[in-house]
Amino acid sequence: MGVRFSKFILPAILAVAGPALAAPGDIFDPSRFPGKSETVDFSEKVTTLSPAGKDFRQNLHCTFNGSTGRAIVSYTTLTEGLWVHYFNGTTFTAGVNIVIPDGKKSSVIGDRVVHAFINSGCNASDALENRDGDALIFLTAVDNDSDDGGPDGENRALYQVYFDKSYYGTPSLDYGFTRIATRVSLERDGFDENVICHGIATDGLIGEARWLNYQYRYSYGDVTTGLALFWLQGENIDGDEAVEDLAARYVMYDFNQAGPAAAPLLPNAETRVSTVTFGASDSGIYADQTRVEARFVSYNNLLIMRVAADCYGLGPEPELWDYNAPMDNGDDITLQCIAFDLKARTAGATQALTAATPFAGDDIENNVMFLRQDSSFLADGRGMYGSDEGLCRAMLVVAELSEGQANPTFGVNAKNGRLACIEINETTGVQLEHEFLDTEDATISDGVASTQVDVALARNGDWLCVAWLKDQKSGATVDRALWFSEILTVRSGTPKSLAKRRNAGIAVNLDVDGTDVKWFCFQDGLGYITGAQGDPAVLNLFWEQSDSTADQIWRAAITADLSADPTTPTFSRTLLESFRGGNQPGMGRINLERWNFNAIDGSDGGHVTAFYIKDALAPGSPGNQYHMWAERTTATKGGTFQIDSRVPALQTPPQGIILSHTRAGTTHADIGGSKGKRQHSFMHVNVYFLEQRPDAPTMGEGLMTRDWQPTGEAFDKSFSPSIWGSKFAVPFRLDPPGGAPTPETRPEIRGWARESHTVGLWFSEFGGYHYQEYGSAKATWKWMTTHPSGLISAPLWLDDTGVPFSGRPRVYYTPRYINPGPPPPFVNPMSQFYTAQGTGDTLSRAAFFWIKDTEGDGLPRLQARVRDDK
């Protein structure tokens, strides 16, 4: 693709002039995105992905294969069902419409389509070498009433499509896709035998994957030894068609499949997963005594599922009660694990992951739940780590009620739901150790909810920090407190017991009667290897705790004990900032959206730099003056400063605060050396925020930013544009000048990505989508379109010469329009952003998709642009 888009990607639309000033080896170059220096007419016809005259159904899914730049894209249209494209790092193939041979192609649900690449290069087997880069695509669709066993009505079945990369350039061979799908799930002769949920267990996954009915969350791109496809299916094996039974099934794939090397891979025989029944039954006429839930977690070759069992009094089927809900007598809900041998294409026996072995024939209940931040099973938070993070044991954090009581309601003093860490042998799936992290107080109701827990892995993988909310009685009242536990991971050798590698929960907040912790969050920018910690033994935890006079955000700097004989981690608790009462409500029990507050590594010794919105007026003053502030906790070169335009009339509204950053160092820093060598911080941190606009009659908001550089200078001298003394300058204005955006059309960040020392930002405004980029050109850091330098002239945009503003010139940094007109374009609000997976560098090939009515027929079509890397 070179420096411009192919015919399958939308062309640039704006006149661009000026030299390309890329520094050697740096991706920053204004000529690379969204087009070369040339004039492109607004009227030029664009080529889109979805076909004309077809109604796009907004269930797009794109899977990048690690950092290769290759991807599979799938979506559905209303009447033709599934369409697939391959992106080879340069261009998209034309769409291929998949045919369901014995079913209705229009019944394909795009949100259920899973893409799995085969990464088998550098292998002694020619067959494996030939399949390197191929892919399997799994989908569900409704079959016809034509099963061999007799009419059974329509059921949702599981199908596969194979992609052979060798033919992606051959239209006559459907660009490498097997256009006619192959059925995977067997045809049966019962009613209501729908495939409900499906997913994959394979070492091609990167980290934890989660699978839910209609939805999933996974990253892909590791070396692939083998693959297991699993699904949950209704069945009727007990003779009672009035009640649907549920069981998991799987097939596996032989990458060394006999026969022609070009033949599509086909699965081996379907196998029904047996469950641990604890005295109940999962077969025959009593098969309804166990049920598997449509909620799975897979980690490489491991599959973990939630199973209910009950044969107490031989009553009704067990229920998969949600966590914290009342249960029926005898329901035992456990997590169960299956380990696949991906090379041998076999599976071990199902293993129970429990603190104690329940009995399904008594009236005592058990319940367990995966972590679900703010009730979302697919939230960004996770609870499982293992070999992908360099660990010798898989570690799973869950909420669990073990051997509770009859008819339990969570919160009964005698037996509350607790927080547990389970270590698992990745080869066998056997539970190695099980430890509770919290301390039970039998005098109060102090259960731990699965929705109020977060887990962070230090960038070197040495330790996990688990934080959670839980009631505490210390004083006159029971109050919600913030707790944490340090868990040392196992990276090599013979480990000590888990009980000796973790501490019992420690409450970090001050216990003030009548005052609860409302929300908490870890510092932003954490991540194994690709994250940043000025000191990898220190993690920062923040929380909001209000009283009748003020809202307060506190900080705990937690220092892990990484010694051979760990005892107890230490922490320092400090008040970060006080706010007027009601100014810091947060967003939910865990501040996932970083609402009104965010903080990131301060680059030295575990300190942090925080960004927040605060009322500048003193308590008791009439009205409000909300503005953006930055605070660095370092004692010698820290401080607190207002970083917006410093104009009282231009306020910053309540909002999520997004921080983008570039790394100071290599992608994989030395993680095995001394503490000094293991330090790794960010080089540039851009904070984005909305601020009211002086040029908008409605005082609508513009998208602003400042860049903080931890260079060792005093805090107020380390920002660009400057906030220091007489050199103060207004923030960068990222969105287009002019106009009067309303709250409905104000800027909204859709995604960001980084590459080396460059950051790209995608955002929407006025119903259109825009792109901006920040990086270095000739050692000068700047946004890619800056009027003062003369780099870019944009005659088809509004004038960018700036307007007078409180005695200082305001410079507008004109963005690139990535969805061409004619303006104003009609754009459906659907947009999706995808980047490379399993790497900290994601700007190269970052893909942005949206839909727009290009034909004027009211039928939106899918469009895309991809950021080039050359």
BELZISUL-V564863 format. One record per residue. RES is the residue in three letters. D_FIRST is the distance of its C-alpha to the first C-alpha in whole Angstrom. Layout:
{{RES & D_FIRST} {RES & D_FIRST}}
//
This chain:
{{MET & 0} {GLY & 4} {VAL & 6} {ARG & 6} {PHE & 6} {SER & 6} {LYS & 10} {PHE & 11} {ILE & 10} {LEU & 13} {PRO & 12} {ALA & 14} {ILE & 17} {LEU & 19} {ALA & 20} {VAL & 19} {ALA & 21} {GLY & 21} {PRO & 20} {ALA & 17} {LEU & 20} {ALA & 18} {ALA & 20} {PRO & 20} {GLY & 18} {ASP & 18} {ILE & 15} {PHE & 17} {ASP & 15} {PRO & 16} {SER & 13} {ARG & 11} {PHE & 12} {PRO & 12} {GLY & 11} {LYS & 11} {SER & 15} {GLU & 16} {THR & 18} {VAL & 17} {ASP & 21} {PHE & 22} {SER & 23} {GLU & 19} {LYS & 19} {VAL & 17} {THR & 16} {THR & 17} {LEU & 17} {SER & 21} {PRO & 23} {ALA & 25} {GLY & 29} {LYS & 28} {ASP & 29} {PHE & 27} {ARG & 29} {GLN & 27} {ASN & 27} {LEU & 24} {HIS & 23} {CYS & 20} {THR & 20} {PHE & 17} {ASN & 18} {GLY & 19} {SER & 17} {THR & 15} {GLY & 12} {ARG & 13} {ALA & 15} {ILE & 18} {VAL & 18} {SER & 22} {TYR & 24} {THR & 27} {THR & 28} {LEU & 32} {THR & 33} {GLU & 30} {GLY & 30} {LEU & 27} {TRP & 23} {VAL & 21} {HIS & 17} {TYR & 15} {PHE & 12} {ASN & 10} {GLY & 8} {THR & 5} {THR & 7} {PHE & 11} {THR & 13} {ALA & 16} {GLY & 19} {VAL & 22} {ASN & 25} {ILE & 27} {VAL & 31} {ILE & 34} {PRO & 36} {ASP & 40} {GLY & 39} {LYS & 37} {LYS & 34} {SER & 34} {SER & 36} {VAL & 33} {ILE & 32} {GLY & 29} {ASP & 30} {ARG & 31} {VAL & 28} {VAL & 27} {HIS & 24} {ALA & 25} {PHE & 23} {ILE & 24} {ASN & 23} {SER & 26} {GLY & 24} {CYS & 26} {ASN & 29} {ALA & 32} {SER & 32} {ASP & 30} {ALA & 30} {LEU & 28} {GLU & 26} {ASN & 25} {ARG & 24} {ASP & 22} {GLY & 19} {ASP & 21} {ALA & 23} {LEU & 26} {ILE & 26} {PHE & 29} {LEU & 31} {THR & 34} {ALA & 36} {VAL & 39} {ASP & 41} {ASN & 44} {ASP & 47} {SER & 48} {ASP & 48} {ASP & 50} {GLY & 53} {GLY & 54} {PRO & 52} {ASP & 51} {GLY & 49} {GLU & 46} {ASN & 44} {ARG & 41} {ALA & 39} {LEU & 36} {TYR & 34} {GLN & 31} {VAL & 27} {TYR & 26} {PHE & 22} {ASP & 22} {LYS & 18} {SER & 19} {TYR & 19} {TYR & 16} {GLY & 15} {THR & 18} {PRO & 19} {SER & 23} {LEU & 23} {ASP & 22} {TYR & 18} {GLY & 20} {PHE & 22} {THR & 26} {ARG & 27} {ILE & 30} {ALA & 31} {THR & 34} {ARG & 37} {VAL & 37} {SER & 40} {LEU & 43} {GLU & 45} {ARG & 49} {ASP & 51} {GLY & 52} {PHE & 51} {ASP & 49} {GLU & 47} {ASN & 44} {VAL & 41} {ILE & 40} {CYS & 38} {HIS & 36} {GLY & 33} {ILE & 32} {ALA & 34} {THR & 32} {ASP & 31} {GLY & 27} {LEU & 28} {ILE & 28} {GLY & 31} {GLU & 33} {ALA & 32} {ARG & 34} {TRP & 35} {LEU & 37} {ASN & 38} {TYR & 35} {GLN & 33} {TYR & 31} {ARG & 30} {TYR & 28} {SER & 25} {TYR & 24} {GLY & 22} {ASP & 25} {VAL & 26} {THR & 28} {THR & 31} {GLY & 32} {LEU & 32} {ALA & 35} {LEU & 35} {PHE & 38} {TRP & 39} {LEU & 42} {GLN & 44} {GLY & 47} {GLU & 50} {ASN & 53} {ILE & 55} {ASP & 58} {GLY & 60} {ASP & 59} {GLU & 57} {ALA & 58} {VAL & 56} {GLU & 52} {ASP & 52} {LEU & 49} {ALA & 47} {ALA & 44} {ARG & 43} {TYR & 40} {VAL & 39} {MET & 37} {TYR & 34} {ASP & 35} {PHE & 31} {ASN & 34} {GLN & 35} {ALA & 37} {GLY & 36} {PRO & 33} {ALA & 30} {ALA & 28} {ALA & 30} {PRO & 29} {LEU & 31} {LEU & 34} {PRO & 36} {ASN & 40} {ALA & 43} {GLU & 43} {THR & 45} {ARG & 47} {VAL & 47} {SER & 50} {THR & 51} {VAL & 53} {THR & 56} {PHE & 59} {GLY & 62} {ALA & 60} {SER & 59} {ASP & 55} {SER & 56} {GLY & 59} {ILE & 61} {TYR & 60} {ALA & 57} {ASP & 57} {GLN & 58} {THR & 54} {ARG & 51} {VAL & 47} {GLU & 45} {ALA & 42} {ARG & 41} {PHE & 39} {VAL & 38} {SER & 36} {TYR & 35} {ASN & 34} {ASN & 36} {LEU & 39} {LEU & 40} {ILE & 42} {MET & 44} {ARG & 46} {VAL & 49} {ALA & 53} {ALA & 56} {ASP & 59} {CYS & 63} {TYR & 65} {GLY & 68} {LEU & 66} {GLY & 65} {PRO & 62} {GLU & 58} {PRO & 57} {GLU & 54} {LEU & 51} {TRP & 52} {ASP & 50} {TYR & 51} {ASN & 53} {ALA & 55} {PRO & 58} {MET & 59} {ASP & 61} {ASN & 64} {GLY & 62} {ASP & 58} {ASP & 57} {ILE & 53} {THR & 51} {LEU & 48} {GLN & 47} {CYS & 45} {ILE & 44} {ALA & 42} {PHE & 40} {ASP & 40} {LEU & 37} {LYS & 37} {ALA & 40} {ARG & 40} {THR & 43} {ALA & 44} {GLY & 46} {ALA & 49} {THR & 49} {GLN & 50} {ALA & 51} {LEU & 50} {THR & 53} {ALA & 55} {ALA & 58} {THR & 59} {PRO & 60} {PHE & 62} {ALA & 61} {GLY & 65} {ASP & 66} {ASP & 66} {ILE & 64} {GLU & 60} {ASN & 57} {ASN & 53} {VAL & 50} {MET & 47} {PHE & 43} {LEU & 42} {ARG & 41} {GLN & 41} {ASP & 42} {SER & 43} {SER & 39} {PHE & 38} {LEU & 35} {ALA & 35} {ASP & 33} {GLY & 36} {ARG & 36} {GLY & 39} {MET & 38} {TYR & 37} {GLY & 37} {SER & 36} {ASP & 32} {GLU & 34} {GLY & 36} {LEU & 39} {CYS & 42} {ARG & 43} {ALA & 41} {MET & 42} {LEU & 43} {VAL & 44} {VAL & 46} {ALA & 49} {GLU & 52} {LEU & 55} {SER & 57} {GLU & 61} {GLY & 61} {GLN & 64} {ALA & 65} {ASN & 64} {PRO & 62} {THR & 60} {PHE & 58} {GLY & 60} {VAL & 63} {ASN & 64} {ALA & 65} {LYS & 62} {ASN & 59} {GLY & 55} {ARG & 54} {LEU & 51} {ALA & 50} {CYS & 48} {ILE & 48} {GLU & 46} {ILE & 45} {ASN & 45} {GLU & 41} {THR & 43} {THR & 45} {GLY & 45} {VAL & 48} {GLN & 49} {LEU & 50} {GLU & 52} {HIS & 52} {GLU & 53} {PHE & 54} {LEU & 52} {ASP & 55} {THR & 58} {GLU & 60} {ASP & 63} {ALA & 65} {THR & 67} {ILE & 64} {SER & 62} {ASP & 59} {GLY & 56} {VAL & 52} {ALA & 50} {SER & 47} {THR & 45} {GLN & 46} {VAL & 45} {ASP & 42} {VAL & 41} {ALA & 39} {LEU & 38} {ALA & 38} {ARG & 35} {ASN & 37} {GLY & 38} {ASP & 41} {TRP & 43} {LEU & 42} {CYS & 44} {VAL & 45} {ALA & 46} {TRP & 48} {LEU & 50} {LYS & 54} {ASP & 57} {GLN & 60} {LYS & 63} {SER & 65} {GLY & 67} {ALA & 69} {THR & 66} {VAL & 63} {ASP & 59} {ARG & 56} {ALA & 55} {LEU & 51} {TRP & 51} {PHE & 49} {SER & 49} {GLU & 48} {ILE & 47} {LEU & 46} {THR & 44} {VAL & 44} {ARG & 42} {SER & 44} {GLY & 48} {THR & 51} {PRO & 50} {LYS & 53} {SER & 54} {LEU & 52} {ALA & 55} {LYS & 55} {ARG & 51} {ARG & 51} {ASN & 54} {ALA & 55} {GLY & 54} {ILE & 55} {ALA & 55} {VAL & 53} {ASN & 54} {LEU & 58} {ASP & 60} {VAL & 61} {ASP & 64} {GLY & 62} {THR & 59} {ASP & 56} {VAL & 52} {LYS & 50} {TRP & 47} {PHE & 45} {CYS & 41} {PHE & 40} {GLN & 38} {ASP & 35} {GLY & 32} {LEU & 34} {GLY & 32} {TYR & 32} {ILE & 31} {THR & 28} {GLY & 31} {ALA & 33} {GLN & 37} {GLY & 39} {ASP & 41} {PRO & 40} {ALA & 43} {VAL & 44} {LEU & 42} {ASN & 43} {LEU & 44} {PHE & 45} {TRP & 47} {GLU & 49} {GLN & 53} {SER & 55} {ASP & 58} {SER & 61} {THR & 60} {ALA & 56} {ASP & 53} {GLN & 52} {ILE & 49} {TRP & 50} {ARG & 48} {ALA & 49} {ALA & 47} {ILE & 47} {THR & 48} {ALA & 48} {ASP & 50} {LEU & 48} {SER & 51} {ALA & 53} {ASP & 55} {PRO & 54} {THR & 56} {THR & 55} {PRO & 52} {THR & 53} {PHE & 52} {SER & 52} {ARG & 53} {THR & 52} {LEU & 52} {LEU & 49} {GLU & 50} {SER & 52} {PHE & 52} {ARG & 54} {GLY & 55} {GLY & 52} {ASN & 50} {GLN & 48} {PRO & 48} {GLY & 45} {MET & 43} {GLY & 44} {ARG & 46} {ILE & 43} {ASN & 41} {LEU & 37} {GLU & 36} {ARG & 37} {TRP & 39} {ASN & 41} {PHE & 40} {ASN & 38} {ALA & 38} {ILE & 36} {ASP & 37} {GLY & 39} {SER & 38} {ASP & 41} {GLY & 44} {GLY & 43} {HIS & 43} {VAL & 41} {THR & 40} {ALA & 40} {PHE & 39} {TYR & 41} {ILE & 43} {LYS & 47} {ASP & 49} {ALA & 50} {LEU & 54} {ALA & 57} {PRO & 58} {GLY & 61} {SER & 59} {PRO & 58} {GLY & 55} {ASN & 52} {GLN & 49} {TYR & 46} {HIS & 44} {MET & 41} {TRP & 42} {ALA & 41} {GLU & 43} {ARG & 43} {THR & 46} {THR & 46} {ALA & 50} {THR & 49} {LYS & 46} {GLY & 46} {GLY & 47} {THR & 46} {PHE & 45} {GLN & 44} {ILE & 40} {ASP & 40} {SER & 41} {ARG & 44} {VAL & 46} {PRO & 48} {ALA & 47} {LEU & 44} {GLN & 44} {THR & 41} {PRO & 41} {PRO & 41} {GLN & 38} {GLY & 36} {ILE & 35} {ILE & 31} {LEU & 30} {SER & 27} {HIS & 27} {THR & 26} {ARG & 27} {ALA & 29} {GLY & 29} {THR & 27} {THR & 25} {HIS & 28} {ALA & 31} {ASP & 34} {ILE & 36} {GLY & 39} {GLY & 41} {SER & 43} {LYS & 43} {GLY & 42} {LYS & 39} {ARG & 38} {GLN & 38} {HIS & 34} {SER & 34} {PHE & 31} {MET & 30} {HIS & 29} {VAL & 30} {ASN & 30} {VAL & 32} {TYR & 31} {PHE & 34} {LEU & 35} {GLU & 38} {GLN & 40} {ARG & 39} {PRO & 41} {ASP & 40} {ALA & 40} {PRO & 43} {THR & 43} {MET & 42} {GLY & 39} {GLU & 37} {GLY & 34} {LEU & 31} {MET & 32} {THR & 31} {ARG & 33} {ASP & 31} {TRP & 34} {GLN & 34} {PRO & 36} {THR & 37} {GLY & 41} {GLU & 42} {ALA & 44} {PHE & 42} {ASP & 43} {LYS & 41} {SER & 38} {PHE & 36} {SER & 34} {PRO & 35} {SER & 38} {ILE & 41} {TRP & 43} {GLY & 47} {SER & 47} {LYS & 43} {PHE & 42} {ALA & 39} {VAL & 38} {PRO & 35} {PHE & 31} {ARG & 31} {LEU & 27} {ASP & 28} {PRO & 28} {PRO & 32} {GLY & 34} {GLY & 35} {ALA & 38} {PRO & 36} {THR & 38} {PRO & 38} {GLU & 37} {THR & 34} {ARG & 33} {PRO & 30} {GLU & 29} {ILE & 27} {ARG & 25} {GLY & 23} {TRP & 22} {ALA & 20} {ARG & 20} {GLU & 18} {SER & 21} {HIS & 22} {THR & 20} {VAL & 21} {GLY & 19} {LEU & 21} {TRP & 21} {PHE & 24} {SER & 26} {GLU & 28} {PHE & 30} {GLY & 28} {GLY & 25} {TYR & 22} {HIS & 21} {TYR & 19} {GLN & 20} {GLU & 20} {TYR & 22} {GLY & 22} {SER & 23} {ALA & 22} {LYS & 25} {ALA & 27} {THR & 27} {TRP & 26} {LYS & 26} {TRP & 24} {MET & 21} {THR & 23} {THR & 26} {HIS & 29} {PRO & 31} {SER & 28} {GLY & 27} {LEU & 23} {ILE & 22} {SER & 24} {ALA & 24} {PRO & 26} {LEU & 25} {TRP & 26} {LEU & 30} {ASP & 31} {ASP & 30} {THR & 33} {GLY & 35} {VAL & 39} {PRO & 42} {PHE & 42} {SER & 46} {GLY & 46} {ARG & 43} {PRO & 39} {ARG & 37} {VAL & 33} {TYR & 31} {TYR & 27} {THR & 25} {PRO & 22} {ARG & 19} {TYR & 20} {ILE & 17} {ASN & 19} {PRO & 20} {GLY & 23} {PRO & 26} {PRO & 27} {PRO & 29} {PRO & 27} {PHE & 28} {VAL & 26} {ASN & 28} {PRO & 29} {MET & 27} {SER & 23} {GLN & 22} {PHE & 20} {TYR & 19} {THR & 17} {ALA & 17} {GLN & 21} {GLY & 23} {THR & 22} {GLY & 23} {ASP & 19} {THR & 18} {LEU & 16} {SER & 12} {ARG & 11} {ALA & 14} {ALA & 14} {PHE & 17} {PHE & 18} {TRP & 21} {ILE & 23} {LYS & 24} {ASP & 27} {THR & 24} {GLU & 27} {GLY & 30} {ASP & 32} {GLY & 32} {LEU & 30} {PRO & 27} {ARG & 23} {LEU & 20} {GLN & 17} {ALA & 15} {ARG & 12} {VAL & 10} {ARG & 10} {ASP & 7} {ASP & 9} {LYS & 8}}
//
